[in-house]
Amino acid sequence: MQSAVSRTPLIEFRNVSKIFGSGAAAVHALSGVNLKIEDGTFVAIMGPSGSGKSTAMNIIGCLDTPTSGEYLLMGMDVGGLHRNQRALIRRHLLGFVFQGFNLLTRTTALENVELPLIYRGIPAGERRRIAAHALERVGLSGREGHTSSELSGGQQQRVAIARAIVTEPRILLADEPTGNLDTKTSREIMNLVTSLNRDQGMTIVMVTHESDIAAFAQRIVRFVDGRIDSDILNVEAA
């Protein structure tokens, strides 16, 4: 097994386990996982259904906590924080992109991208400017006033990415970001995601079941039965 070169980890799992339910009905979603992700890297997490990859992503994204073990983010034990503290981490350090876009259908692209800035209390004029710049970064200048129904699937995902990066997160978490897209559009979206990592130094953690999509990442971690089965440096992408 070939591992990425070790640096100070931005994300670290130390013997992390996650159990859902109890007794005979207990499901061990993760079993003693050790994982390090360095700042500025692009990591793809793969595995069959039920392998633990989505559970791992939820813990990384501070949407869930380990049953045992430690999850360290920038050296801080996130598992020991209460819900409001984890919400602050999500708001200030993390950006999320989902398979289903999760856009508000009756609002414009600009208004969708503004949402995280509203939660931060940024004044209207400033947040419009910042949101417009984020749309420009993903190639959607001129589409600010379009609603979701007026945009293609690829354009909707670009809006979702703009919304995820508008707060300049340290880490972008992408859960099956091309799952609803055709092959050509998927490649366009992955080129965009790769540029965020390569040109802007953003750490990317992406869950995917598609090998051709994982091939864009510098490193591919494969989960099987709640454990890491392989952790491989993708030389062609690194």
N, C-alpha and C positions, 0 to 999 in steps of 0.2 A: 504494500500500500504506500503510495506516494503522498506526502503531505506538503502543504504550503509552507514557505519559509516562515519561521516563528518570529513575530515582532510583538510589541506590547499590545495585548488584545483590547479591542474596543468592546467586544461582546465575548463573554465566557460562560459556559456551563461547566459546573463542577459536580459531577456525579448526580445529575438532575434526573429525578423520577417524577412521573405524574400518574396518579391513580384516580380513576373515576369510579364512583360506587364503592361498595364495601362487601366484605364477606365473599360468598360464592359468586356474587355478581360483579366483583371488582374487575375493572379493565385497566391493565397496565399499559397506558399509552406511550410512556417513556420509561426506560429502565436503565438508570445509571449512565446517562449520556454525558460525555466530556467533549466539549467543543470550544474552539477559539476562533474568532473572526477578527482580523486585524483592520485597523482604520484604513479606509480608502480602497478596500477590495470589493470585488463583485463575486458573490457566492450564490450558486444555485443549489437548492435543496430538492432532492428527488426521492421517490419511493412509491410503492403501490398504495392503494387505498387502505387506511388503517395502519400505516407504517409508523406514524408518529410525526410526520413532517409538518402537518398543520398545527398540531399541538405545540411543537417546537417554535413555530412561527408566532403563535399566540403568546407564548411566554416571552419571546424576544420583543414582541410588540407591547408588552406590559398589559395585555388583555387577560392574562391568566398568570398564576404563580405555581411554582413547583410544589409537589407534595413533600419532597425531600431534596436535599442538595442545594446548591447555590447558583443563582443567576446573577452575574456581575456585569454591569453596564458602566463603562469608564471606571472600573474598579469599585463601583458601589453595589452593594447587595440589594438588588431591586426587590427580591422576594420578601425582604423584611419591611418594605414600605407599605403604608396603608393606601387605600384606593385613591384618595385625593392626590397623594404624592405621585402615584403612578400616572394619574391623569395629567399632571403637570409635565411629566417626562414625555408622554405622548404628544402633548401640545407643543413642546419646545425642542424636542430632539428627533422626533420620528415623523415620517410621512408615509401614508398608506395608499397603495393602488390595488384595486380588486378586479377580479374577472368581470363582474357585472357593472362596472363603471360607477354605480351608486351616485349618479347625478340627480339633482332636483329637476324634474321634467319641465316645469313651467317657468323656470328661471333661465336667464341667459348664461352663456359661457362665462362672461365676466363675473356675474353674480355668484355662480358656483365656485369660482376660484377665490372670490372674496371671503367666503365663509370662515376659513380658519383665521383670517385677519380680524373678522368681527369678534370672534371669541377672545382675541388678544386686546380688544378695545382700541384698535387703530382707527383714527378718524376717517370719515368717508372718502374725502379727496385723496388722501395718501394711499388708502387701501385700493382704490380704483387704479391708481398709477402703478402700484406694486403688482396687482393682479394682471393688468394689461401687459406688463413686462414679462410676467410668467407665461402668459399666452404667446407672447412673441418668442420666448425661448423654446417653446414646443412647436413653433411653426404655424401658429393660428392667428397671426395679426390679420385684422379685418373681419374676424369671426366673433368678435366680442359680444355682439348683440344677438347672436343666433341661439335659439333654444335647442335642447337635445334632439327634438324631432326634426330639426333642420340640419343636423349633422350626421355624417356617416359614423359607423362603428369605430373606425380608426380615429376620427376626429373627436368622438366622445371620449375615447381612451386618452387622447392627448390632453383634453380638458381635465380629465381625472389626474393625469400626471402633473399638469400645471397646478392644480389645487394641492397636490401632495408636496410640491417643491416651493410653493409660494412663501412659506415661512423659513426657507433655507434650512431644512432639517439636516442633522448629522447623518441620519440613516434613512434610506428609502426601503420600505418593505413592500414587495410586490407579490401578490397571491394569484397565480395563474393569470398574469396580465394580458396574455394573448389568447386565452381560452375561448373567447367569443369572436375571434377575428379570423379572416382568411389568411392564406399563406403569405401573400404579398404585403398585406397590412401588418401582419405579425412581424415580418422582417423590419418594416419601417419603424414600428414601435420599439423593437429590440435595439435598433440602431440608435434611437433616441435615448433609451435607458443606458446603453453602453456609453454614449457621449456624456451623460451626467456623471458617470463614474470616471471615465478617462479624462475628460476636459475640466471637470469641476471638482473632482476628488470625492464625490459623494459615495459613501459605503452603500452597497446594494445587497440586499438579501432577498432572493426570489424563490418562491415555491413553484415548481412546474412538473408536469408528468411527461413533457415532450423533450426528447433528447436533442432535437435540432434547436430548440429554444435554450436549453441548458448549455449548449455549446458556445453561447455568447459569453458565458461567465468565465472568470479566471480559475474558478475552483468549483468542483461538483461534489457535494456531500449527499450520499445515498442512505436513506433510512430503510430498515427492514425490521418488523416486529418490535418497534420501540427502541431500537439500537442503531448506532451508526455502523453500516455494513462496509462502506468505503468512503474515503476522503481523498480526492484526486485533484492534483494541479493540472489544469487544462493549458498545456504549453502553448497551443495555437492562439489562445485568447490572452494569455498572461503577458 
